[in-house]
């Protein structure tokens, strides 16, 4: 695997060198493109995972991801036609973690190499056309995101159109033909005519009100229809913003990789307010995932950047991806401080309860998350992060009880970008 990874990265480096030499030649000699822009990211990270009362050893993982990207502009000398190619390799210097060694707790950053993005883009006035594999990040990634926190991010094969011809109106329509997850076991392919479909419409009336309508029809899993209201208010040194979000989830419109269509009828709510006073931030948020309601699954967000929500310990991640049998009520308090000289500090306190009464009781658990980030130079940043989950009664998903054990996690990361 490591040999394959190194060959893939060296081949891509060679591509950049060749194109770099071509850029010095005349336009007539270079028939591929007019301009190019390289990208490089090196991100080493140490992750420690300890789960109490478990039969596995604590995980210690020192992994590094290396992104190498190349953006070719004015492809074939056609204005506004461009392509982007990006490969990502994940190395493990310390591999005391599952899946590299099953005696240890899990860290979902296996050694791997992949072309994370290979797509063509064409811009016509204020309309963009895309085809190929790329990152798809919608809003704050609550429903669809690239899971960039993991060393191997998530990308999708899409045919998509985005448009902002009408002032203050942004539109995205996309069909998805493949999913490349953070691990290969999450990869999926769909037949033509059975593709997941995305429709996302955003209209900004003013700073106080932005309206979003969305429809995410995810083959094999569910159909999600929703509305989101958001806005911000600025006054002197006070800056406040809010979100109000509702979604309805039903049976998927198509199935491809499963034999029977899931029976789903559930809801989702999210309310949040965040205030910035000078350098301080205080935020409150409530999230509710509907229960199974006598059907096959509760509300789920399987294509989201799940790590960003429901606690950094990822204890509730499987519930977010597959649905909570008895639903979820989540209460979150954020307090942060940011200073250009000293960096950014953030502490979050979360309370998890089931929406409906479980056989084991309503209290799922609580969690404290801590974060410190600092830009060391223009291109190099530092991140220190930890999560402390205190398990209570746990939660049910697919009739299995999870989240009863205490979990402690810690990360230390450097990120160099060019």
TAVEN-V569270 format. One record per pair of residues at least 24 apart in sequence whose C-alpha atoms are under 6 Angstrom apart, sorted by the first residue. I is the first residue (numbers start at 1). GAP is how many residues later the second one is. D is the distance in whole Angstrom. If there is no record, write none. Layout:
i:gap:d
I:GAP:D
I:GAP:D
This chain:
i:gap:d
5:108:5
31:45:6
32:43:6
32:44:5
33:40:6
33:41:5
33:42:4
33:43:5
33:44:6
34:40:6
35:38:5
36:35:5
36:36:4
36:37:6
37:33:6
37:34:5
38:31:6
38:32:4
39:29:6
39:30:5
39:379:6
40:27:5
40:28:5
40:377:6
40:378:5
41:25:6
41:26:5
41:375:6
41:376:4
42:24:5
42:374:5
43:371:6
43:372:5
44:369:6
44:370:6
45:367:6
45:368:4
46:365:6
46:366:5
47:363:6
47:364:5
48:361:6
48:362:5
49:360:5
50:357:6
50:358:5
51:355:6
51:356:5
52:353:6
52:354:5
56:47:6
56:48:5
56:49:6
57:47:5
58:46:6
58:47:6
59:37:6
59:38:5
59:45:5
59:46:5
60:36:5
61:33:5
61:34:5
61:35:6
62:30:6
62:31:5
62:32:5
63:28:5
63:29:4
63:30:6
64:26:6
64:27:5
65:24:6
65:25:4
65:86:6
80:42:6
80:43:5
81:40:6
81:41:5
82:38:6
82:39:5
83:36:6
83:37:4
84:34:6
84:35:6
85:32:6
85:33:5
86:29:6
86:30:6
86:31:5
87:27:6
87:28:4
87:29:6
88:25:6
88:26:6
89:24:4
109:42:6
126:37:6
126:38:6
126:39:5
127:35:6
127:36:4
128:33:6
128:34:5
129:31:6
129:32:5
130:29:6
130:30:5
131:27:6
131:28:5
132:25:5
132:26:6
133:24:4
141:163:6
141:164:5
142:162:5
143:158:5
143:161:4
144:159:5
144:160:4
145:159:5
145:160:5
147:158:4
152:30:5
153:29:5
154:26:6
154:27:5
154:28:5
155:25:5
156:24:6
168:35:6
168:36:5
169:33:6
169:34:5
170:31:6
170:32:5
171:29:6
171:30:5
172:27:6
172:28:5
173:25:6
173:26:5
174:24:5
194:60:6
207:24:6
207:25:6
208:24:5
219:33:6
219:35:5
219:36:5
220:32:6
220:35:4
221:31:6
222:28:6
222:29:5
222:30:4
223:26:6
223:27:5
223:28:6
223:29:5
224:24:6
224:25:5
237:40:6
237:41:6
238:38:6
238:39:5
239:36:6
239:37:5
240:34:6
240:35:4
241:32:6
241:33:5
242:30:5
242:31:4
243:28:6
243:29:5
244:26:6
244:27:5
245:24:6
245:25:5
263:32:6
263:33:5
264:31:6
264:32:6
266:24:5
266:33:6
279:58:6
279:59:5
280:56:6
280:57:5
281:54:6
281:55:5
282:52:6
282:53:5
283:50:6
283:51:5
284:48:6
284:49:5
285:47:5
286:44:6
286:45:5
287:42:6
287:43:5
288:40:5
288:41:5
289:38:5
289:39:5
290:37:5
291:33:6
291:34:5
291:35:4
291:36:4
292:33:5
297:26:6
298:25:4
298:26:5
298:27:5
299:24:5
312:75:6
313:74:5
315:88:6
319:78:6
324:73:5
325:71:5
325:72:5
326:28:6
326:29:6
326:30:5
327:27:5
327:28:5
328:25:6
328:26:4
328:27:5
329:24:5
329:25:6
329:26:5
343:30:6
343:31:4
344:28:6
344:29:5
345:26:6
345:27:5
346:24:6
346:25:5
360:33:6
363:30:6
364:28:5
364:29:5
364:30:4
364:31:6
365:25:6
365:26:5
365:27:5
366:24:5
379:37:6
379:38:5
380:35:6
380:36:4
381:33:6
381:34:5
382:31:6
382:32:5
383:29:6
383:30:5
384:27:6
384:28:5
385:25:6
385:26:5
386:24:4
